[in-house]
Amino acid sequence: MRYVGLDRFCPKIRFKDVRSQRHHQAQVAFQVCVRPGSYKIGPPSAGTGESIDPRFSNNEIEWITKERASTVLYGLLVRVE
């Protein structure tokens, strides 16, 4: 979510909790499994100069594939603030 959670890719949606009457923001993204060998690793299209995620180099943070059926939906990621 560090990379895909950037506003450029995943804008925050505001909502109101009907029970507490508090306002929150949420972001939603899909987590996918990608078939080995079906993708290319590339630099981030977000164009940021600083480190996006301490566990990954910016040069390997974005994976690209044009092959059909090479991805499987694995999970739904939700960040609520």
MDTraj code that builds the backbone (N, CA, C; nanometers):
import mdtraj as md
import numpy as np

residues = "MET ARG TYR VAL GLY LEU ASP ARG PHE CYS PRO LYS ILE ARG PHE LYS ASP VAL ARG SER GLN ARG HIS HIS GLN ALA GLN VAL ALA PHE GLN VAL CYS VAL ARG PRO GLY SER TYR LYS ILE GLY PRO PRO SER ALA GLY THR GLY GLU SER ILE ASP PRO ARG PHE SER ASN ASN GLU ILE GLU TRP ILE THR LYS GLU ARG ALA SER THR VAL LEU TYR GLY LEU LEU VAL ARG VAL GLU".split()
xyz = np.array([
    [0.0819, -0.1199, 0.0000],
    [0.0000, 0.0000, 0.0000],
    [0.0864, 0.1264, 0.0000],
    [0.2136, 0.1147, 0.0310],
    [0.2977, 0.2350, 0.0313],
    [0.3042, 0.2984, -0.1067],
    [0.3179, 0.2167, -0.2103],
    [0.3304, 0.2699, -0.3463],
    [0.1940, 0.2941, -0.4089],
    [0.1114, 0.1930, -0.4087],
    [-0.0205, 0.2086, -0.4713],
    [-0.1069, 0.3071, -0.3919],
    [-0.0737, 0.3293, -0.2675],
    [-0.1491, 0.4221, -0.1844],
    [-0.1189, 0.5688, -0.2099],
    [-0.0252, 0.5976, -0.3005],
    [-0.0001, 0.7364, -0.3366],
    [-0.1256, 0.7942, -0.4025],
    [-0.1565, 0.9204, -0.3773],
    [-0.2784, 0.9836, -0.4293],
    [-0.2913, 0.9721, -0.5808],
    [-0.1790, 0.9649, -0.6497],
    [-0.1818, 0.9547, -0.7957],
    [-0.2514, 0.8265, -0.8426],
    [-0.2358, 0.7191, -0.7676],
    [-0.2920, 0.5901, -0.8044],
    [-0.4227, 0.5586, -0.7329],
    [-0.4354, 0.6038, -0.6105],
    [-0.5473, 0.5605, -0.5261],
    [-0.5979, 0.6767, -0.4405],
    [-0.6891, 0.7567, -0.4950],
    [-0.7393, 0.8711, -0.4169],
    [-0.8169, 0.8240, -0.2931],
    [-0.8134, 0.9060, -0.1910],
    [-0.8839, 0.8736, -0.0676],
    [-1.0320, 0.9073, -0.0824],
    [-1.1163, 0.8165, -0.0304],
    [-1.2600, 0.8343, -0.0319],
    [-1.3041, 0.8675, 0.1099],
    [-1.3769, 0.9782, 0.1245],
    [-1.4255, 1.0181, 0.2568],
    [-1.5606, 0.9527, 0.2833],
    [-1.5797, 0.9092, 0.4085],
    [-1.7097, 0.8549, 0.4466],
    [-1.7366, 0.8844, 0.5936],
    [-1.8622, 0.8732, 0.6309],
    [-1.9032, 0.9017, 0.7678],
    [-1.9550, 0.7734, 0.8310],
    [-1.9022, 0.7397, 0.9482],
    [-1.9486, 0.6240, 1.0239],
    [-2.0845, 0.6598, 1.0841],
    [-2.1887, 0.5860, 1.0482],
    [-2.3235, 0.6207, 1.0940],
    [-2.3419, 0.5998, 1.2432],
    [-2.2657, 0.5081, 1.3025],
    [-2.2792, 0.4849, 1.4469],
    [-2.2109, 0.5933, 1.5292],
    [-2.0834, 0.6214, 1.4963],
    [-2.0072, 0.7180, 1.5768],
    [-2.0180, 0.8600, 1.5245],
    [-2.0693, 0.8760, 1.4020],
    [-2.0806, 1.0064, 1.3360],
    [-1.9442, 1.0692, 1.3052],
    [-1.8383, 0.9889, 1.3111],
    [-1.7037, 1.0368, 1.2794],
    [-1.6773, 1.0226, 1.1306],
    [-1.5945, 1.1132, 1.0786],
    [-1.5551, 1.1093, 0.9378],
    [-1.4218, 1.0366, 0.9251],
    [-1.4093, 0.9543, 0.8211],
    [-1.2886, 0.8777, 0.7946],
    [-1.2526, 0.8897, 0.6471],
    [-1.1321, 0.8461, 0.6149],
    [-1.0878, 0.8355, 0.4766],
    [-1.0433, 0.6915, 0.4541],
    [-1.0693, 0.6399, 0.3335],
    [-1.0305, 0.5024, 0.3019],
    [-0.9684, 0.4959, 0.1634],
    [-0.8795, 0.3992, 0.1467],
    [-0.8200, 0.3676, 0.0178],
    [-0.8346, 0.2171, -0.0023],
    [-0.8577, 0.1771, -0.1262],
    [-0.8782, 0.0362, -0.1584],
    [-0.7890, -0.0013, -0.2762],
    [-0.7259, -0.1186, -0.2675],
    [-0.6407, -0.1682, -0.3762],
    [-0.6526, -0.3204, -0.3829],
    [-0.6270, -0.3754, -0.5006],
    [-0.6241, -0.5203, -0.5185],
    [-0.4821, -0.5714, -0.4984],
    [-0.4707, -0.6869, -0.4357],
    [-0.3438, -0.7575, -0.4253],
    [-0.3523, -0.8755, -0.5222],
    [-0.2525, -0.8905, -0.6076],
    [-0.2563, -0.9973, -0.7069],
    [-0.1306, -1.0829, -0.7007],
    [-0.1453, -1.2075, -0.7406],
    [-0.0313, -1.2973, -0.7621],
    [-0.0001, -1.2916, -0.9106],
    [0.1270, -1.2844, -0.9447],
    [0.1692, -1.2747, -1.0842],
    [0.2548, -1.3966, -1.1181],
    [0.2227, -1.4613, -1.2300],
    [0.2956, -1.5800, -1.2710],
    [0.4430, -1.5455, -1.2936],
    [0.5339, -1.6211, -1.2339],
    [0.6773, -1.5949, -1.2538],
    [0.7137, -1.5963, -1.4021],
    [0.7970, -1.5016, -1.4417],
    [0.8430, -1.4918, -1.5790],
    [0.7475, -1.4217, -1.6736],
    [0.6297, -1.3795, -1.6250],
    [0.5315, -1.3158, -1.7128],
    [0.5333, -1.1632, -1.7025],
    [0.6259, -1.1088, -1.6263],
    [0.6275, -0.9649, -1.6037],
    [0.7682, -0.9086, -1.6212],
    [0.7705, -0.7756, -1.6333],
    [0.8978, -0.7026, -1.6350],
    [0.8980, -0.6104, -1.5142],
    [1.0160, -0.5914, -1.4581],
    [1.0313, -0.5004, -1.3450],
    [1.0762, -0.3665, -1.3990],
    [1.0111, -0.2601, -1.3516],
    [1.0467, -0.1279, -1.4006],
    [1.0499, -0.0245, -1.2905],
    [1.1007, 0.0929, -1.3223],
    [1.1052, 0.2016, -1.2245],
    [0.9647, 0.2547, -1.1995],
    [0.9444, 0.3244, -1.0897],
    [0.8115, 0.3741, -1.0573],
    [0.7640, 0.4798, -1.1565],
    [0.6385, 0.4691, -1.1969],
    [0.5826, 0.5713, -1.2859],
    [0.5431, 0.6959, -1.2075],
    [0.5454, 0.6873, -1.0743],
    [0.5120, 0.8034, -0.9915],
    [0.6227, 0.9082, -0.9960],
    [0.7439, 0.8677, -1.0321],
    [0.8535, 0.9620, -1.0491],
    [0.9039, 1.0272, -0.9223],
    [0.8931, 0.9602, -0.8104],
    [0.9424, 1.0169, -0.6857],
    [1.0917, 0.9865, -0.6704],
    [1.1674, 1.0781, -0.6159],
    [1.3103, 1.0591, -0.5983],
    [1.3462, 0.9921, -0.4673],
    [1.2571, 1.0001, -0.3699],
    [1.2868, 0.9422, -0.2394],
    [1.2398, 0.7970, -0.2325],
    [1.2910, 0.7236, -0.1360],
    [1.2565, 0.5827, -0.1195],
    [1.1087, 0.5683, -0.0857],
    [1.0394, 0.4822, -0.1598],
    [0.8962, 0.4620, -0.1390],
    [0.8716, 0.3599, -0.0286],
    [0.9452, 0.2496, -0.0331],
    [0.9287, 0.1414, 0.0649],
    [1.0678, 0.0944, 0.1058],
    [1.0966, 0.0895, 0.2349],
    [1.2315, 0.0518, 0.2781],
    [1.2686, -0.0924, 0.2440],
    [1.1693, -0.1773, 0.2140],
    [1.1966, -0.3183, 0.1830],
    [1.2287, -0.3426, 0.0365],
    [1.2041, -0.2432, -0.0504],
    [1.2249, -0.2610, -0.1941],
    [1.2961, -0.1400, -0.2532],
    [1.3796, -0.1642, -0.3518],
    [1.4421, -0.0558, -0.4270],
    [1.3361, 0.0071, -0.5164],
    [1.3457, 0.1385, -0.5386],
    [1.2515, 0.2054, -0.6292],
    [1.2580, 0.1475, -0.7699],
    [1.3725, 0.0898, -0.8075],
    [1.3877, 0.0337, -0.9416],
    [1.3159, -0.0998, -0.9593],
    [1.2612, -0.1573, -0.8524],
    [1.1898, -0.2842, -0.8639],
    [1.0498, -0.2783, -0.8037],
    [0.9990, -0.1589, -0.7802],
    [0.8716, -0.1436, -0.7102],
    [0.7500, -0.1640, -0.8009],
    [0.7686, -0.1525, -0.9308],
    [0.6552, -0.1634, -1.0231],
    [0.6775, -0.2796, -1.1196],
    [0.5771, -0.3662, -1.1295],
    [0.5819, -0.4810, -1.2198],
    [0.4812, -0.4591, -1.3309],
    [0.5186, -0.4951, -1.4532],
    [0.4344, -0.4721, -1.5701],
    [0.4182, -0.6032, -1.6463],
    [0.2942, -0.6356, -1.6839],
    [0.2692, -0.7535, -1.7668],
    [0.1626, -0.7214, -1.8699],
    [0.1762, -0.7794, -1.9879],
    [0.0751, -0.7679, -2.0922],
    [0.0148, -0.9046, -2.1233],
    [0.0606, -1.0069, -2.0519],
    [0.0128, -1.1425, -2.0755],
    [-0.1238, -1.1634, -2.0100],
    [-0.2146, -1.2175, -2.0869],
    [-0.3465, -1.2505, -2.0332],
    [-0.3352, -1.3713, -1.9395],
    [-0.4182, -1.3717, -1.8393],
    [-0.4260, -1.4821, -1.7429],
    [-0.2963, -1.5037, -1.6663],
    [-0.2149, -1.4021, -1.6528],
    [-0.0907, -1.4161, -1.5758],
    [-0.1054, -1.3621, -1.4339],
    [-0.2230, -1.3081, -1.4008],
    [-0.2466, -1.2572, -1.2658],
    [-0.3716, -1.3219, -1.2060],
    [-0.3694, -1.3370, -1.0749],
    [-0.4833, -1.3912, -1.0015],
    [-0.5104, -1.2975, -0.8849],
    [-0.6360, -1.2573, -0.8695],
    [-0.6740, -1.1734, -0.7561],
    [-0.6511, -1.2509, -0.6285],
    [-0.5758, -1.1908, -0.5373],
    [-0.5322, -1.2598, -0.4172],
    [-0.5957, -1.1992, -0.2920],
    [-0.6169, -1.0692, -0.2943],
    [-0.6719, -1.0047, -0.1766],
    [-0.7206, -0.8638, -0.2051],
    [-0.7949, -0.8108, -0.1138],
    [-0.8432, -0.6742, -0.1191],
    [-0.7793, -0.5994, -0.0027],
    [-0.7028, -0.4961, -0.0334],
    [-0.6330, -0.4191, 0.0700],
    [-0.7135, -0.2917, 0.0976],
    [-0.7382, -0.2642, 0.2244],
    [-0.8162, -0.1468, 0.2643],
    [-0.7390, -0.0730, 0.3722],
    [-0.7191, 0.0564, 0.3504],
    [-0.6551, 0.1415, 0.4522],
    [-0.7595, 0.2444, 0.4966],
    [-0.7856, 0.2483, 0.6271],
    [-0.8817, 0.3438, 0.6818],
    [-0.8081, 0.4355, 0.7777],
    [-0.8309, 0.5636, 0.7604],
    [-0.7686, 0.6646, 0.8491],
    [-0.8768, 0.7383, 0.9236],
])
top = md.Topology()
chain = top.add_chain()
for i, resn in enumerate(residues, 1):
    res = top.add_residue(resn, chain, resSeq=i)
    for name in ("N", "CA", "C"):
        top.add_atom(name, md.element.get_by_symbol(name[0]), res)
traj = md.Trajectory(xyz[None], top)
